[in-house]
Amino acid sequence: MKRSGAWWVKETGNEMLGIRCAIYNGTYGKVFDKYKKAQMPL
């Protein structure tokens, strides 16, 4: 998750990692629908 200019806080790091992994493995739509159905903030 290291990128130039990027920084993460401990409390949301795992969630961000999950989203980034979903983008790379092609399951982002499924993951996004899960958050949307649960009405969880991204």
C-alpha distance matrix in Angstrom:
0.0 3.8 6.2 9.8 11.1 8.1 8.6 8.6 11.7 12.4 14.6 12.4 9.0 10.5 11.8 8.8 7.3 10.9 11.2 8.4 10.1 13.4 13.0 12.5 15.2 17.6 18.2 16.8 20.4 21.3 18.5 19.4 23.1 22.5 21.1 23.9 26.6 25.6 25.4 22.2 20.2 16.9
3.8 0.0 3.8 6.9 8.7 6.8 7.7 9.2 12.6 13.8 16.5 14.7 11.5 13.6 15.1 12.0 10.9 14.6 14.7 11.8 13.7 16.9 16.0 15.3 18.4 20.7 21.6 20.1 23.7 24.9 22.1 22.7 26.4 26.0 24.4 27.1 29.9 28.9 28.5 25.2 22.9 19.6
6.2 3.8 0.0 3.7 6.1 5.3 8.0 10.4 14.1 16.1 18.5 16.3 13.7 16.0 16.7 13.2 12.8 16.2 15.4 12.5 14.9 17.6 16.0 15.5 19.0 20.8 22.0 20.2 23.6 25.3 22.8 22.8 26.6 26.8 25.0 27.2 30.4 29.7 28.9 25.8 23.2 19.8
9.8 6.9 3.7 0.0 3.8 5.6 8.7 12.0 15.5 18.0 20.5 18.5 16.3 19.1 19.6 16.1 16.2 19.6 18.6 15.8 18.5 21.0 19.0 18.8 22.4 24.0 25.3 23.2 26.3 28.3 25.8 25.5 29.3 29.6 27.6 29.6 32.9 32.2 31.0 28.1 25.1 21.9
11.1 8.7 6.1 3.8 0.0 3.8 6.7 10.3 13.6 16.6 18.8 17.0 15.4 18.6 18.9 15.5 16.5 19.8 18.5 16.4 19.5 21.7 19.9 20.4 23.9 25.2 26.0 23.5 26.4 28.4 25.7 25.0 28.7 29.0 26.6 28.4 31.8 30.9 29.4 26.4 23.2 20.3
8.1 6.8 5.3 5.6 3.8 0.0 3.8 6.9 10.5 13.3 15.4 13.3 11.7 14.9 15.1 11.8 12.8 16.2 15.1 13.2 16.4 18.6 17.2 17.9 21.2 22.6 23.0 20.5 23.6 25.3 22.4 21.8 25.6 25.6 23.2 25.2 28.5 27.5 26.2 23.0 20.0 17.1
8.6 7.7 8.0 8.7 6.7 3.8 0.0 3.8 7.0 9.9 12.2 10.8 9.4 13.0 13.7 10.9 12.2 15.7 15.2 14.0 16.9 19.2 18.6 19.4 22.4 23.9 23.8 21.4 24.4 25.6 22.4 22.0 25.7 25.1 22.6 24.9 27.9 26.4 25.2 21.8 18.9 16.4
8.6 9.2 10.4 12.0 10.3 6.9 3.8 0.0 3.8 6.5 8.5 7.2 5.9 9.6 10.5 8.4 10.0 13.2 13.3 12.7 15.4 17.6 17.6 18.7 21.3 22.8 22.2 19.9 22.8 23.6 20.1 19.9 23.4 22.4 19.9 22.5 25.3 23.5 22.5 18.9 16.3 14.0
11.7 12.6 14.1 15.5 13.6 10.5 7.0 3.8 0.0 3.8 5.6 5.8 5.9 9.5 10.6 9.8 11.6 14.3 14.9 15.1 17.5 19.5 20.1 21.4 23.5 25.0 23.9 21.6 24.3 24.7 21.0 20.8 24.0 22.6 19.8 22.5 25.0 22.7 21.7 18.1 15.6 14.1
12.4 13.8 16.1 18.0 16.6 13.3 9.9 6.5 3.8 0.0 3.8 5.6 5.2 7.9 9.9 10.2 11.2 13.6 15.1 15.6 17.3 19.4 20.6 21.7 23.3 25.1 23.8 21.9 24.7 24.5 20.7 21.2 24.2 22.2 19.8 22.9 24.9 22.3 21.9 18.2 16.4 15.1
14.6 16.5 18.5 20.5 18.8 15.4 12.2 8.5 5.6 3.8 0.0 3.8 5.9 7.6 8.5 9.9 11.6 13.1 14.4 15.8 17.5 18.9 20.4 22.1 23.4 24.8 22.9 20.9 23.2 22.8 19.0 19.2 21.8 19.7 17.0 20.1 21.9 19.1 18.6 14.9 13.4 12.7
12.4 14.7 16.3 18.5 17.0 13.3 10.8 7.2 5.8 5.6 3.8 0.0 3.8 5.6 5.4 6.2 8.7 10.1 10.8 12.3 14.3 15.6 16.8 18.7 20.2 21.3 19.5 17.3 19.7 19.6 15.8 15.8 18.8 17.0 14.3 17.3 19.5 17.2 16.6 12.8 11.0 9.6
9.0 11.5 13.7 16.3 15.4 11.7 9.4 5.9 5.9 5.2 5.9 3.8 0.0 3.8 5.5 5.2 6.1 8.6 10.0 10.5 12.2 14.2 15.4 16.6 18.2 19.9 18.7 16.8 19.8 19.7 16.0 16.7 19.9 18.2 16.1 19.3 21.5 19.5 19.3 15.7 14.0 11.8
10.5 13.6 16.0 19.1 18.6 14.9 13.0 9.6 9.5 7.9 7.6 5.6 3.8 0.0 3.8 5.4 5.0 6.2 8.7 9.8 10.4 12.3 14.3 15.4 16.3 18.1 16.4 15.2 18.1 17.4 13.8 15.1 18.0 15.9 14.4 17.9 19.7 17.7 18.2 14.7 13.9 11.8
11.8 15.1 16.7 19.6 18.9 15.1 13.7 10.5 10.6 9.9 8.5 5.4 5.5 3.8 0.0 3.8 5.4 5.1 6.3 8.7 9.9 10.6 12.6 14.5 15.4 16.4 14.4 12.6 15.1 14.6 10.8 11.7 14.6 12.7 10.9 14.3 16.3 14.5 14.8 11.3 10.4 8.1
8.8 12.0 13.2 16.1 15.5 11.8 10.9 8.4 9.8 10.2 9.9 6.2 5.2 5.4 3.8 0.0 3.8 5.4 5.1 6.1 8.6 9.8 10.7 12.5 14.3 15.4 14.2 11.9 14.9 15.3 11.8 12.1 15.6 14.6 12.7 15.6 18.2 17.0 16.7 13.4 11.7 8.5
7.3 10.9 12.8 16.2 16.5 12.8 12.2 10.0 11.6 11.2 11.6 8.7 6.1 5.0 5.4 3.8 0.0 3.8 5.5 5.1 6.1 8.5 9.9 10.7 12.1 14.1 13.2 11.9 15.3 15.4 12.2 13.5 16.9 15.7 14.6 17.8 20.0 18.9 19.3 16.1 15.0 11.9
10.9 14.6 16.2 19.6 19.8 16.2 15.7 13.2 14.3 13.6 13.1 10.1 8.6 6.2 5.1 5.4 3.8 0.0 3.8 5.5 5.2 6.1 8.7 10.0 10.5 12.0 10.3 9.3 12.5 12.0 8.7 10.7 13.7 12.3 11.8 15.1 16.9 16.1 16.9 14.2 13.8 10.9
11.2 14.7 15.4 18.6 18.5 15.1 15.2 13.3 14.9 15.1 14.4 10.8 10.0 8.7 6.3 5.1 5.5 3.8 0.0 3.8 5.4 5.0 6.3 8.8 10.0 10.5 9.1 6.9 10.1 10.6 7.5 8.3 11.9 11.5 10.6 13.3 15.8 15.5 15.7 13.3 12.3 8.9
8.4 11.8 12.5 15.8 16.4 13.2 14.0 12.7 15.1 15.6 15.8 12.3 10.5 9.8 8.7 6.1 5.1 5.5 3.8 0.0 3.8 5.4 5.2 6.4 8.8 10.1 10.0 8.4 12.0 13.0 10.6 11.5 15.1 15.1 14.3 16.8 19.4 19.3 19.4 16.9 15.6 12.0
10.1 13.7 14.9 18.5 19.5 16.4 16.9 15.4 17.5 17.3 17.5 14.3 12.2 10.4 9.9 8.6 6.1 5.2 5.4 3.8 0.0 3.8 5.4 5.2 6.1 8.4 8.4 8.2 12.0 12.2 10.2 12.3 15.3 14.9 15.1 17.8 19.9 19.8 20.6 18.3 17.7 14.3
13.4 16.9 17.6 21.0 21.7 18.6 19.2 17.6 19.5 19.4 18.9 15.6 14.2 12.3 10.6 9.8 8.5 6.1 5.0 5.4 3.8 0.0 3.8 5.5 5.2 5.9 4.8 4.6 8.2 8.5 7.0 9.1 11.9 12.0 12.6 15.0 16.9 17.4 18.4 16.6 16.4 13.2
13.0 16.0 16.0 19.0 19.9 17.2 18.6 17.6 20.1 20.6 20.4 16.8 15.4 14.3 12.6 10.7 9.9 8.7 6.3 5.2 5.4 3.8 0.0 3.8 5.7 5.5 6.4 5.0 8.5 10.3 9.3 10.1 13.3 14.2 14.4 16.2 18.6 19.5 19.8 18.2 17.3 13.8
12.5 15.3 15.5 18.8 20.4 17.9 19.4 18.7 21.4 21.7 22.1 18.7 16.6 15.4 14.5 12.5 10.7 10.0 8.8 6.4 5.2 5.5 3.8 0.0 3.8 5.6 7.9 8.1 11.5 12.8 12.1 13.6 16.5 17.2 17.7 19.7 21.9 22.7 23.3 21.5 20.7 17.1
15.2 18.4 19.0 22.4 23.9 21.2 22.4 21.3 23.5 23.3 23.4 20.2 18.2 16.3 15.4 14.3 12.1 10.5 10.0 8.8 6.1 5.2 5.7 3.8 0.0 3.8 5.8 7.8 10.8 11.2 11.1 13.4 15.7 16.1 17.4 19.4 21.1 22.0 23.2 21.7 21.6 18.3
17.6 20.7 20.8 24.0 25.2 22.6 23.9 22.8 25.0 25.1 24.8 21.3 19.9 18.1 16.4 15.4 14.1 12.0 10.5 10.1 8.4 5.9 5.5 5.6 3.8 0.0 3.8 5.8 7.8 8.9 9.8 11.6 13.4 14.6 16.1 17.5 19.2 20.7 21.7 20.7 20.7 17.6
18.2 21.6 22.0 25.3 26.0 23.0 23.8 22.2 23.9 23.8 22.9 19.5 18.7 16.4 14.4 14.2 13.2 10.3 9.1 10.0 8.4 4.8 6.4 7.9 5.8 3.8 0.0 3.8 5.5 5.4 6.3 8.7 10.1 11.0 12.8 14.4 15.7 17.1 18.5 17.6 18.1 15.4
16.8 20.1 20.2 23.2 23.5 20.5 21.4 19.9 21.6 21.9 20.9 17.3 16.8 15.2 12.6 11.9 11.9 9.3 6.9 8.4 8.2 4.6 5.0 8.1 7.8 5.8 3.8 0.0 3.8 5.5 5.1 5.9 8.5 9.8 10.6 12.0 14.1 15.4 16.1 15.1 15.1 12.1
20.4 23.7 23.6 26.3 26.4 23.6 24.4 22.8 24.3 24.7 23.2 19.7 19.8 18.1 15.1 14.9 15.3 12.5 10.1 12.0 12.0 8.2 8.5 11.5 10.8 7.8 5.5 3.8 0.0 3.8 5.5 5.1 6.1 8.7 10.1 10.3 12.1 14.3 14.9 14.9 15.3 13.0
21.3 24.9 25.3 28.3 28.4 25.3 25.6 23.6 24.7 24.5 22.8 19.6 19.7 17.4 14.6 15.3 15.4 12.0 10.6 13.0 12.2 8.5 10.3 12.8 11.2 8.9 5.4 5.5 3.8 0.0 3.8 5.5 5.2 6.4 9.0 9.9 10.6 12.6 14.2 14.1 15.4 13.6
18.5 22.1 22.8 25.8 25.7 22.4 22.4 20.1 21.0 20.7 19.0 15.8 16.0 13.8 10.8 11.8 12.2 8.7 7.5 10.6 10.2 7.0 9.3 12.1 11.1 9.8 6.3 5.1 5.5 3.8 0.0 3.8 5.4 5.1 6.6 8.7 10.1 10.9 12.3 11.4 12.4 10.4
19.4 22.7 22.8 25.5 25.0 21.8 22.0 19.9 20.8 21.2 19.2 15.8 16.7 15.1 11.7 12.1 13.5 10.7 8.3 11.5 12.3 9.1 10.1 13.6 13.4 11.6 8.7 5.9 5.1 5.5 3.8 0.0 3.8 5.4 5.2 6.1 8.6 10.0 10.3 9.8 10.3 8.4
23.1 26.4 26.6 29.3 28.7 25.6 25.7 23.4 24.0 24.2 21.8 18.8 19.9 18.0 14.6 15.6 16.9 13.7 11.9 15.1 15.3 11.9 13.3 16.5 15.7 13.4 10.1 8.5 6.1 5.2 5.4 3.8 0.0 3.8 5.5 4.9 6.0 8.5 9.5 10.3 11.8 11.0
22.5 26.0 26.8 29.6 29.0 25.6 25.1 22.4 22.6 22.2 19.7 17.0 18.2 15.9 12.7 14.6 15.7 12.3 11.5 15.1 14.9 12.0 14.2 17.2 16.1 14.6 11.0 9.8 8.7 6.4 5.1 5.4 3.8 0.0 3.8 5.5 5.3 6.2 8.4 8.6 11.0 10.6
21.1 24.4 25.0 27.6 26.6 23.2 22.6 19.9 19.8 19.8 17.0 14.3 16.1 14.4 10.9 12.7 14.6 11.8 10.6 14.3 15.1 12.6 14.4 17.7 17.4 16.1 12.8 10.6 10.1 9.0 6.6 5.2 5.5 3.8 0.0 3.8 5.5 5.2 5.9 5.2 7.2 7.1
23.9 27.1 27.2 29.6 28.4 25.2 24.9 22.5 22.5 22.9 20.1 17.3 19.3 17.9 14.3 15.6 17.8 15.1 13.3 16.8 17.8 15.0 16.2 19.7 19.4 17.5 14.4 12.0 10.3 9.9 8.7 6.1 4.9 5.5 3.8 0.0 3.8 5.4 4.8 6.4 8.2 8.7
26.6 29.9 30.4 32.9 31.8 28.5 27.9 25.3 25.0 24.9 21.9 19.5 21.5 19.7 16.3 18.2 20.0 16.9 15.8 19.4 19.9 16.9 18.6 21.9 21.1 19.2 15.7 14.1 12.1 10.6 10.1 8.6 6.0 5.3 5.5 3.8 0.0 3.8 5.4 7.8 10.7 11.9
25.6 28.9 29.7 32.2 30.9 27.5 26.4 23.5 22.7 22.3 19.1 17.2 19.5 17.7 14.5 17.0 18.9 16.1 15.5 19.3 19.8 17.4 19.5 22.7 22.0 20.7 17.1 15.4 14.3 12.6 10.9 10.0 8.5 6.2 5.2 5.4 3.8 0.0 3.8 5.3 9.0 10.8
25.4 28.5 28.9 31.0 29.4 26.2 25.2 22.5 21.7 21.9 18.6 16.6 19.3 18.2 14.8 16.7 19.3 16.9 15.7 19.4 20.6 18.4 19.8 23.3 23.2 21.7 18.5 16.1 14.9 14.2 12.3 10.3 9.5 8.4 5.9 4.8 5.4 3.8 0.0 3.8 6.6 9.1
22.2 25.2 25.8 28.1 26.4 23.0 21.8 18.9 18.1 18.2 14.9 12.8 15.7 14.7 11.3 13.4 16.1 14.2 13.3 16.9 18.3 16.6 18.2 21.5 21.7 20.7 17.6 15.1 14.9 14.1 11.4 9.8 10.3 8.6 5.2 6.4 7.8 5.3 3.8 0.0 3.8 6.4
20.2 22.9 23.2 25.1 23.2 20.0 18.9 16.3 15.6 16.4 13.4 11.0 14.0 13.9 10.4 11.7 15.0 13.8 12.3 15.6 17.7 16.4 17.3 20.7 21.6 20.7 18.1 15.1 15.3 15.4 12.4 10.3 11.8 11.0 7.2 8.2 10.7 9.0 6.6 3.8 0.0 3.8
16.9 19.6 19.8 21.9 20.3 17.1 16.4 14.0 14.1 15.1 12.7 9.6 11.8 11.8 8.1 8.5 11.9 10.9 8.9 12.0 14.3 13.2 13.8 17.1 18.3 17.6 15.4 12.1 13.0 13.6 10.4 8.4 11.0 10.6 7.1 8.7 11.9 10.8 9.1 6.4 3.8 0.0
